[in-house]
Amino acid sequence: MKIAVIGGGPGGYVAAIRAAQLGAEVTLIEKNKLGGTCLNVGCIPTKALLHSAGLLDEIRNGAEAGIIAEAKLDFSKTQNHKAKVVNRLVSGVGGLMKANKIRVIQGTASFLKTNLLRIVTEKGAREEAFDKIIIASGSLPSAPPIPGAMHPRCIDSTGALALQEVPSSMVIIGGGVIGVELATAYASFGTKITIVEMMPEILPMMDGELTQMVRKNLERKGIKILTATKVISIEGREEAADVKVETKESQEIITGDNVLICVGRRPDTEALGLDRVSIASERGRIKINEYMQTSCPDVYAVGDCASPIMLAHIASAQGELAAEHAAGHQPGAYLEQTNPSCVYTEPEFAAVGLTEEKAKALNLDYIVGRFPLAANGKALIMNGGEGMIKVIADAKYQEVLGVHILGPRATDLIAEGALAIRLEATLNELITTIHAHPTLSEAVREAALAAENRAIHYINQG
């Protein structure tokens, strides 16, 4: 079976590997670099910058733990470190393609017929037929219709990751994950940050109680946060830009060396020629079923081009599933409710399942367990005990519905919550699982105990 994969990001290259494992003859077409947005201009470079920022903060704050040193930033080396990590991972994907005998074509692909692609490379264009095609074309930063947004002082997340000098000030339009993470990194590097968010709160998809704690941490870091605030216009100058914003009460102008615009992303599907093969889409997002099939059964779509949740791990999960179905196998179910959301603030913020706001909106009968990390020995050692674990469970059967973590290594710890939801685990099953001591994971068990008002290492509130 001949399978083509359009796009070499976490959805595409994973789909290609899985299809090759199942015996398909696989061709992957990528217009830029293997690894896509995630490896080149997304998750990996952002976390590399955040790692450097975190080290800087740890050294600055090391006196209490007996580490006294002068912290100094060499931003060019920070960027070099980021580039080395990215290059190593991209090179690794190339090695995986070779090892799995996947033909990689650098070029663009568009549909001529359902099973026929036009592939354009530097050497010219040609037509190739395939039995199945998996679209994993990814997404692009959205460009809001703000007057002045095209000025060179305005950058997107790719531009923010590529800055060669640390700006003295930055206005960030958008308080979602990308905006908050880049605010965290550049604030540690010394940039004066203002976040402007139109919604009533930053990180609107996360649990509100813990989001308030994140907001206080960001403000303690010196980051100014304006919520329920609309951007009216941007006036760029040679050395800076003025952002005019409006709240219910007033208007004001905020000046920054750069204006980072990160108000979301849109599916990158315009050049695919979907209309020529009648693949159904809505505002650029390809419609898919539970097997990632489009309205044309031989064509699949995975990741940002098809999913409303634009995360690398969603793309990879969908890529594996699509490859298995395309190769004639019966894949396991795609369980979106096990999808963890991670925000690499300091401390980290991660969640899986229902937020308390969502549980209320669904009129569910639920109970909540909270455990402050101030009562966890490992957290006290690592960050002074800042943060909290929150577990939401069904009141009758005590099935775990949501886990929300603010604290050190939250993005790693959340896997326990995702597994609990995958297995439809109850609070008792979390409680009767022995957790190692001293660890941060003990706090997950304690939060489950707290939902039953029987936390051991904290005074129960109920």
C-alpha positions as CSV (number, residue, x, y, z in Angstrom):
1,M,0.0,0.0,0.0
2,K,1.3,3.5,-0.9
3,I,0.6,6.1,1.7
4,A,1.5,9.8,1.4
5,V,1.8,12.1,4.4
6,I,1.6,15.9,3.8
7,G,3.5,17.6,6.5
8,G,6.5,16.5,8.7
9,G,5.4,17.8,12.1
10,P,4.5,15.7,15.2
11,G,1.3,14.6,13.4
12,G,2.9,13.8,10.1
13,Y,6.2,12.2,10.9
14,V,4.6,10.0,13.6
15,A,1.9,8.9,11.1
16,A,4.6,8.2,8.6
17,I,6.6,6.0,11.0
18,R,3.5,4.1,12.2
19,A,2.4,3.5,8.6
20,A,5.9,2.2,7.7
21,Q,5.9,-0.1,10.7
22,L,2.7,-1.6,9.4
23,G,4.3,-2.4,6.0
24,A,3.2,0.6,3.9
25,E,5.3,2.2,1.3
26,V,5.4,5.8,2.7
27,T,6.2,9.1,1.2
28,L,6.4,12.2,3.4
29,I,6.2,15.6,1.8
30,E,7.4,18.6,3.8
31,K,7.7,22.2,2.5
32,N,10.0,23.4,5.3
33,K,11.9,21.5,7.9
34,L,11.1,18.1,9.4
35,G,9.6,18.5,12.9
36,G,7.1,21.2,11.9
37,T,6.1,24.0,14.1
38,C,6.7,22.1,17.3
39,L,10.3,21.3,16.9
40,N,11.4,24.3,14.9
41,V,9.3,27.3,16.0
42,G,7.0,26.1,18.7
43,C,7.2,23.8,21.8
44,I,10.9,22.9,21.7
45,P,12.5,26.3,21.2
46,T,10.1,27.9,23.6
47,K,10.9,25.4,26.3
48,A,14.6,25.8,25.6
49,L,14.3,29.5,26.3
50,L,12.2,28.8,29.4
51,H,14.8,26.4,30.6
52,S,17.5,29.1,30.4
53,A,15.2,31.6,32.1
54,G,14.5,29.0,34.9
55,L,18.2,28.4,35.5
56,L,18.7,32.2,35.7
57,D,16.0,32.5,38.3
58,E,17.3,29.5,40.3
59,I,20.8,31.0,40.5
60,R,19.4,34.4,41.5
61,N,17.3,32.8,44.2
62,G,19.8,30.2,45.2
63,A,21.1,32.0,48.4
64,E,18.4,30.4,50.6
65,A,19.6,27.0,49.5
66,G,23.3,28.0,50.1
67,I,24.2,28.7,46.5
68,I,25.6,32.2,46.2
69,A,26.6,33.2,42.6
70,E,26.3,36.1,40.3
71,A,23.7,35.4,37.6
72,K,24.5,36.8,34.2
73,L,22.7,36.3,30.9
74,D,24.6,35.7,27.7
75,F,21.6,35.8,25.3
76,S,23.5,34.8,22.2
77,K,24.6,31.6,24.0
78,T,21.0,31.1,25.1
79,Q,20.0,31.2,21.5
80,N,22.8,28.9,20.5
81,H,21.7,26.4,23.1
82,K,18.1,26.6,21.7
83,A,19.4,26.1,18.2
84,K,21.5,23.0,19.1
85,V,18.5,21.3,20.8
86,V,16.3,22.1,17.8
87,N,18.9,20.9,15.3
88,R,19.5,17.7,17.2
89,L,15.8,16.8,17.3
90,V,15.2,17.7,13.7
91,S,18.2,15.6,12.7
92,G,16.8,12.8,14.8
93,V,13.5,12.9,12.9
94,G,15.5,12.6,9.7
95,G,17.3,9.6,11.1
96,L,13.9,8.0,12.0
97,M,12.7,8.6,8.4
98,K,15.7,6.8,7.0
99,A,15.6,3.9,9.5
100,N,11.9,3.3,8.6
101,K,12.7,3.6,4.9
102,I,10.3,6.6,4.4
103,R,10.9,8.6,1.3
104,V,11.1,12.3,2.2
105,I,10.4,14.9,-0.4
106,Q,11.0,18.6,0.3
107,G,8.3,20.4,-1.5
108,T,4.6,21.3,-1.5
109,A,1.7,19.0,-2.2
110,S,-1.8,19.7,-3.5
111,F,-4.7,17.6,-4.6
112,L,-5.5,17.0,-8.2
113,K,-7.8,14.1,-7.5
114,T,-8.7,12.2,-4.3
115,N,-5.7,9.8,-4.8
116,L,-3.5,12.0,-6.9
117,L,-1.1,14.7,-5.7
118,R,0.8,17.4,-7.5
119,I,4.2,17.7,-5.8
120,V,6.3,20.8,-6.5
121,T,10.0,20.8,-5.6
122,E,13.0,22.9,-6.6
123,K,13.5,20.6,-9.5
124,G,10.0,21.0,-10.8
125,A,6.5,19.6,-10.5
126,R,5.2,16.0,-10.9
127,E,2.1,14.0,-10.3
128,E,2.0,10.9,-8.0
129,A,-0.8,8.6,-7.1
130,F,-1.3,7.0,-3.6
131,D,-3.7,4.6,-2.1
132,K,-4.2,6.7,1.0
133,I,-3.2,10.2,1.9
134,I,-2.8,11.7,5.4
135,I,-2.9,15.5,5.7
136,A,-0.8,16.9,8.6
137,S,-0.2,20.4,7.2
138,G,-0.3,22.1,10.6
139,S,-1.2,25.7,11.4
140,L,0.0,29.3,11.0
141,P,-0.2,32.2,13.5
142,S,-3.4,34.2,13.2
143,A,-3.1,37.8,12.2
144,P,-5.8,39.9,13.9
145,P,-7.2,42.9,11.9
146,I,-5.6,45.5,14.2
147,P,-4.6,48.7,12.4
148,G,-0.8,48.9,12.5
149,A,-0.3,45.2,13.2
150,M,1.9,44.8,10.1
151,H,4.6,47.2,11.4
152,P,8.1,45.7,11.7
153,R,8.0,46.3,15.5
154,C,5.2,43.7,15.6
155,I,6.2,40.1,15.8
156,D,4.6,36.7,16.1
157,S,5.8,33.8,18.3
158,T,8.4,32.8,15.6
159,G,9.8,36.3,15.7
160,A,9.9,36.3,19.5
161,L,11.9,33.1,19.5
162,A,14.4,34.5,17.0
163,L,15.2,37.8,18.7
164,Q,18.9,38.3,18.9
165,E,18.8,40.8,21.8
166,V,16.6,41.0,24.8
167,P,14.2,43.9,24.4
168,S,13.8,46.3,27.2
169,S,10.0,46.2,27.0
170,M,7.4,44.1,25.2
171,V,3.6,44.3,24.8
172,I,2.1,40.9,24.4
173,I,-1.3,40.8,22.8
174,G,-3.0,37.5,23.8
175,G,-2.9,35.9,27.3
176,G,-3.1,32.3,26.1
177,V,-0.4,29.6,26.5
178,I,2.0,31.1,24.0
179,G,1.7,34.6,25.4
180,V,2.1,33.6,29.0
181,E,5.1,31.3,28.4
182,L,7.0,33.9,26.3
183,A,6.1,36.5,29.0
184,T,7.6,34.2,31.6
185,A,10.8,33.7,29.7
186,Y,11.4,37.3,28.7
187,A,10.5,38.7,32.1
188,S,13.2,36.5,33.6
189,F,15.6,37.8,31.0
190,G,14.8,41.4,32.1
191,T,12.1,42.6,29.7
192,K,9.3,44.8,31.1
193,I,6.2,42.8,30.0
194,T,2.6,43.9,29.6
195,I,0.0,41.3,28.6
196,V,-3.2,42.5,27.0
197,E,-6.0,40.0,26.9
198,M,-9.5,40.6,25.6
199,M,-11.1,37.8,27.7
200,P,-11.9,38.3,31.4
201,E,-8.9,36.2,32.4
202,I,-5.7,34.8,31.0
203,L,-5.5,31.1,30.2
204,P,-9.3,30.8,29.9
205,M,-9.3,27.1,29.2
206,M,-7.6,26.2,32.5
207,D,-9.2,25.9,36.0
208,G,-10.0,29.4,37.3
209,E,-8.9,28.9,40.9
210,L,-5.4,27.8,39.9
211,T,-5.3,30.4,37.1
212,Q,-5.7,33.1,39.7
213,M,-2.6,31.7,41.4
214,V,-0.7,31.8,38.1
215,R,-1.7,35.4,37.6
216,K,-0.4,36.4,41.0
217,N,2.9,34.7,40.3
218,L,3.3,36.5,37.0
219,E,2.5,39.8,38.6
220,R,5.0,39.1,41.4
221,K,7.5,38.6,38.6
222,G,6.7,42.2,37.5
223,I,4.5,41.3,34.5
224,K,1.6,43.7,34.1
225,I,-1.7,42.0,33.0
226,L,-4.6,43.8,31.5
227,T,-7.7,41.5,31.0
228,A,-11.0,42.4,29.5
229,T,-9.0,44.9,27.4
230,K,-9.3,45.4,23.7
231,V,-6.5,46.6,21.4
232,I,-7.6,49.5,19.3
233,S,-4.5,50.2,17.2
234,I,-0.8,50.0,17.0
235,E,1.4,52.9,16.0
236,G,4.9,51.7,15.1
237,R,7.9,54.0,15.2
238,E,11.6,53.3,14.4
239,E,12.6,52.3,17.9
240,A,9.3,51.2,19.5
241,A,5.5,50.9,19.1
242,D,2.6,52.4,20.9
243,V,-0.4,50.1,21.6
244,K,-3.7,51.8,22.2
245,V,-6.0,49.7,24.4
246,E,-9.5,50.2,25.7
247,T,-11.2,48.9,28.9
248,K,-14.8,49.6,30.0
249,E,-13.5,52.6,31.9
250,S,-10.8,54.2,29.9
251,Q,-8.2,54.1,27.1
252,E,-4.4,54.1,27.5
253,I,-1.3,53.7,25.4
254,I,1.3,51.1,26.2
255,T,4.7,51.3,24.6
256,G,7.0,48.4,23.9
257,D,10.2,47.8,22.0
258,N,8.3,45.0,20.4
259,V,4.6,44.0,20.2
260,L,4.2,40.3,20.3
261,I,0.9,39.2,18.7
262,C,-0.2,35.8,19.7
263,V,-3.9,35.5,19.5
264,G,-4.1,32.0,18.2
265,R,-3.4,30.0,15.1
266,R,-5.3,29.0,12.0
267,P,-5.2,25.7,10.0
268,D,-2.6,25.8,7.2
269,T,-4.8,24.3,4.4
270,E,-5.2,27.0,1.8
271,A,-2.6,25.6,-0.6
272,L,-3.9,22.0,-0.5
273,G,-6.6,22.4,-3.1
274,L,-9.2,20.8,-0.9
275,D,-12.0,22.2,-3.1
276,R,-10.8,20.1,-6.1
277,V,-11.6,16.9,-4.2
278,S,-14.6,18.1,-2.2
279,I,-12.9,17.5,1.2
280,A,-15.2,19.2,3.7
281,S,-13.8,21.9,5.9
282,E,-15.0,24.8,7.9
283,R,-13.0,28.0,8.1
284,G,-10.0,26.1,6.9
285,R,-10.3,23.3,9.4
286,I,-10.8,19.9,7.8
287,K,-13.7,17.9,9.1
288,I,-12.9,14.4,10.3
289,N,-14.5,11.3,11.9
290,E,-13.3,9.3,14.8
291,Y,-10.7,7.5,12.6
292,M,-9.4,10.9,11.3
293,Q,-11.0,10.2,7.9
294,T,-12.2,13.2,5.9
295,S,-15.3,13.3,3.7
296,C,-13.1,11.4,1.2
297,P,-12.5,8.0,2.9
298,D,-9.0,7.5,1.4
299,V,-7.9,10.9,2.8
300,Y,-7.2,11.5,6.5
301,A,-6.3,14.6,8.4
302,V,-4.6,15.0,11.8
303,G,-3.3,17.7,14.1
304,D,-3.7,21.4,13.8
305,C,-5.3,21.3,10.3
306,A,-8.2,19.3,11.6
307,S,-8.3,19.5,15.4
308,P,-9.8,22.4,17.4
309,I,-7.1,21.6,20.1
310,M,-3.8,22.5,18.5
311,L,-1.3,20.6,20.6
312,A,1.7,18.4,19.4
313,H,0.6,15.4,21.5
314,I,-2.9,15.5,20.0
315,A,-1.4,15.6,16.5
316,S,0.8,12.6,17.3
317,A,-2.0,10.6,18.8
318,Q,-4.2,11.3,15.8
319,G,-1.3,10.5,13.4
320,E,-0.8,7.1,14.9
321,L,-4.5,6.3,14.8
322,A,-4.9,7.6,11.2
323,A,-1.9,5.5,10.0
324,E,-3.3,2.3,11.6
325,H,-6.7,2.8,10.1
326,A,-5.3,3.7,6.7
327,A,-3.2,0.6,6.7
328,G,-6.2,-1.5,7.3
329,H,-5.9,-2.1,11.0
330,Q,-8.4,-1.5,13.8
331,P,-6.9,1.3,15.9
332,G,-7.6,1.9,19.6
333,A,-10.1,4.6,20.5
334,Y,-9.1,8.3,20.4
335,L,-9.9,9.6,23.8
336,E,-9.8,13.4,23.8
337,Q,-10.6,13.6,27.5
338,T,-7.2,12.1,28.3
339,N,-5.5,15.1,26.7
340,P,-3.3,17.0,29.1
341,S,-2.9,20.8,28.8
342,C,0.5,22.1,29.9
343,V,1.7,25.7,30.5
344,Y,5.4,26.1,31.3
345,T,5.1,29.0,33.7
346,E,7.1,29.0,37.0
347,P,5.9,26.9,38.6
348,E,4.4,24.8,35.9
349,F,0.7,24.5,35.4
350,A,-1.0,21.4,33.9
351,A,-4.5,20.0,33.7
352,V,-6.5,17.1,32.3
353,G,-10.2,16.4,32.3
354,L,-12.9,18.7,33.5
355,T,-12.3,22.1,35.2
356,E,-14.5,23.0,38.1
357,E,-16.2,25.6,35.9
358,K,-17.0,23.0,33.3
359,A,-18.4,20.6,36.0
360,K,-20.6,23.4,37.2
361,A,-21.8,24.2,33.7
362,L,-22.7,20.6,33.1
363,N,-24.6,20.6,36.4
364,L,-22.7,17.6,37.6
365,D,-22.8,16.5,41.2
366,Y,-19.1,16.6,42.0
367,I,-16.6,16.8,44.9
368,V,-13.2,18.6,45.0
369,G,-10.0,17.7,46.8
370,R,-7.3,20.3,47.3
371,F,-3.8,19.8,48.6
372,P,-1.4,22.8,49.0
373,L,2.2,22.0,48.1
374,A,3.3,23.9,51.1
375,A,2.5,20.7,52.9
376,N,4.7,18.5,50.5
377,G,8.3,18.0,51.5
378,K,9.7,17.7,48.0
379,A,7.9,20.9,46.9
380,L,9.2,22.7,49.9
381,I,12.7,21.7,48.9
382,M,12.3,22.5,45.2
383,N,10.4,25.8,45.2
384,G,9.3,26.7,48.8
385,G,6.1,24.8,48.5
386,E,4.4,27.1,46.0
387,G,1.4,25.6,44.2
388,M,-1.6,23.2,44.7
389,I,-3.1,19.9,43.4
390,K,-6.8,19.9,42.8
391,V,-8.8,16.8,42.0
392,I,-12.4,16.8,40.8
393,A,-14.5,13.6,41.1
394,D,-18.0,12.5,40.6
395,A,-19.8,12.7,44.0
396,K,-21.7,9.3,43.7
397,Y,-19.1,6.9,42.3
398,Q,-16.1,9.1,43.0
399,E,-14.7,8.6,39.4
400,V,-11.9,11.1,38.7
401,L,-13.1,13.7,36.3
402,G,-10.3,16.2,36.4
403,V,-6.8,16.8,37.8
404,H,-5.2,20.3,37.9
405,I,-1.7,20.9,39.1
406,L,0.2,24.1,39.8
407,G,3.7,23.3,41.0
408,P,7.2,21.9,40.1
409,R,7.1,19.3,37.4
410,A,3.4,19.7,37.0
411,T,3.7,18.9,33.3
412,D,5.2,15.5,34.2
413,L,2.9,14.8,37.1
414,I,-0.2,15.3,35.0
415,A,0.4,11.9,33.3
416,E,-1.0,10.2,36.5
417,G,-4.2,12.2,36.1
418,A,-4.5,11.4,32.4
419,L,-4.1,7.7,33.1
420,A,-6.7,7.9,35.9
421,I,-9.2,9.4,33.5
422,R,-8.2,6.8,30.8
423,L,-8.9,4.0,33.3
424,E,-12.0,5.6,34.7
425,A,-10.2,5.4,38.1
426,T,-11.9,6.3,41.3
427,L,-10.5,8.4,44.2
428,N,-10.1,5.2,46.1
429,E,-7.9,3.7,43.4
430,L,-5.6,6.8,43.5
431,I,-5.6,6.6,47.3
432,T,-4.8,2.9,47.5
433,T,-1.9,3.2,45.0
434,I,1.3,3.6,47.1
435,H,3.1,6.8,46.1
436,A,6.9,7.1,46.8
437,H,8.2,9.4,49.5
438,P,9.5,12.0,49.3
439,T,7.9,12.9,45.9
440,L,5.7,15.5,44.4
441,S,3.3,12.7,43.4
442,E,2.4,12.1,47.0
443,A,0.4,15.3,46.8
444,V,-1.8,13.8,44.1
445,R,-2.8,11.1,46.5
446,E,-3.3,13.6,49.3
447,A,-5.6,15.7,47.1
448,A,-7.7,12.6,46.4
449,L,-7.8,12.0,50.2
450,A,-8.8,15.6,50.8
451,A,-11.8,15.1,48.5
452,E,-13.0,12.7,51.2
453,N,-11.9,15.0,54.0
454,R,-9.2,12.6,55.1
455,A,-6.0,14.2,54.0
456,I,-3.1,13.0,56.2
457,H,-0.6,15.8,55.9
458,Y,-3.0,18.8,55.9
459,I,-5.9,19.9,58.1
460,N,-9.1,18.9,56.3
461,Q,-11.4,21.8,55.5
462,G,-14.7,20.0,55.3
